[in-house]
Amino acid sequence: MPQAGSPGALKVFCVGSAGGHLAQLRVLAPWLDRQQTTWVTFDLPDARSSLEGHDVVWAYSPTTRNLKNLVRNLGLAWRLVRSRRPDLIVSTGAAAAVPFFVIGRIFGARTAYIEVVDRIDSRTLSGRLCRPLTSLFLVQTRGQQALYPEAVLVGRLL
């Protein structure tokens, strides 16, 4: 496997809200730590402690019903994706994922969305918005696969 910074390493953006979304992304650390990974999340205590020593960019929050921060995160995504050109953008949601998936697709990045495990009987808003923009859509339970029949079942991350 390539080491971070080696010629074979992918440039990966991991985009997710702090808390449970970030915890589910952190499960991928054994693979992500071998890539050139940039984390994009909210500047909250759990994110700071979990990502200490990593390349982190703080997104704007809150995002729920906040048009100003949606626009700010769209600008952030534009600047980061345009300058760093990730090969892959991975997200578990929530709202910060949408601008990164939109801009990522414009610049040719592949995208992978992982539906959060705690949503079992309905689709998340970010999942519905990101689904048309994903190269790979992943779910963690069979119940979620019924909601997204085209998704790949990967099993529970947590």
PyMOL commands that set and color helices and strands:
alter all, ss='L'
color gray80, all
select helices_A, chain A and resi 20-26+29-32+45-50+67-84+97-106+125-133+142-147
alter helices_A, ss='H'
color red, helices_A
select strands_A, chain A and resi 11-16+36-42+55-59+88-93+110-114+136-139+152-153
alter strands_A, ss='S'
color yellow, strands_A
deselect
rebuild
show_as cartoon
